């Protein structure tokens, strides 16, 4: 069965600092991987996805993630944090079949201080 | 248009009430999903509809009854809920293709009193 582990339930950075949110996956087949962001009292918004086309994936709002098969990782980064980046971030893996569930990590809360 | 809409935004209901949550998408997606999310937790899958047929039911209690009237609409009928059912209920949709991302609605915040 596939699974996702997000290391660090809470990450705090200063405005302008590098953002690094960690995600490791477990999968017996090439995975489909996603990062979603959730602002308070809102739904989930897709930041980016990996579907084997390229190992470095660029997303919205300046975020990007690199797929590393040898490390089974898909960490999310942003060079310079902005106050508006403060939110809950979820890494997710798809079981690969159409119409099946996303398997989410437990989430990482990102706090940004001025 | 990549929007999934959900109504109502907030719902307060008693344990003997019957209510329904509604979800709509116009992206031509043929897979639609209901998730339940408790505070500070990731979403948990409840149901999946594929081509308007229920394909996955994650052992959800019968007090939750899903319905897919057509390819654009998804309902969740609620009856005799318990206080522990209070949560954010999220609807999502996707193409019926492996690895396609799911688009989420804003959710309905449900409080059971």
Contacts between the chains, C-beta under 8 A, distances in Angstrom:
chain1	res1	chain2	res2	distance
A	32	B	98	7.3
A	32	B	99	3.7
A	34	B	101	6.0
A	36	B	104	7.7
A	41	B	88	7.9
A	41	B	107	7.9
A	41	B	109	7.0
A	42	B	106	5.7
A	42	B	107	7.2
A	43	B	4	7.6
A	43	B	6	7.9
A	43	B	90	5.7
A	43	B	104	4.0
A	43	B	105	5.2
A	43	B	106	4.5
A	43	B	107	5.0
A	44	B	43	7.1
A	44	B	90	7.1
A	44	B	92	7.9
A	44	B	104	4.3
A	45	B	104	7.3
A	46	B	101	5.1
A	46	B	102	7.9
A	46	B	103	7.2
A	49	B	99	7.9
A	49	B	101	5.2
A	51	B	99	5.0
A	90	B	42	5.7
A	90	B	43	7.9
A	94	B	98	7.5
A	94	B	99	5.6
A	96	B	98	5.2
A	96	B	99	6.3
A	97	B	98	5.8
A	98	B	31	6.7
A	98	B	50	7.4
A	98	B	95	7.7
A	98	B	96	4.7
A	98	B	97	5.4
A	98	B	98	5.1
A	98	B	100	7.2
A	99	B	30	7.8
A	99	B	31	4.0
A	99	B	48	5.7
A	99	B	50	4.1
A	99	B	55	5.9
A	99	B	56	7.8
A	99	B	94	7.3
A	99	B	96	5.6
A	100	B	48	7.0
A	100	B	56	7.2
A	101	B	33	7.4
A	101	B	45	4.0
A	101	B	48	6.9
A	101	B	56	7.0
A	101	B	58	7.8
A	102	B	43	7.7
A	102	B	45	7.7
A	102	B	102	5.9
A	104	B	42	3.6
A	104	B	43	6.1
A	105	B	42	6.6
A	106	B	41	7.4
A	106	B	42	5.9
A	107	B	40	7.6
A	107	B	41	7.5
A	107	B	42	5.5
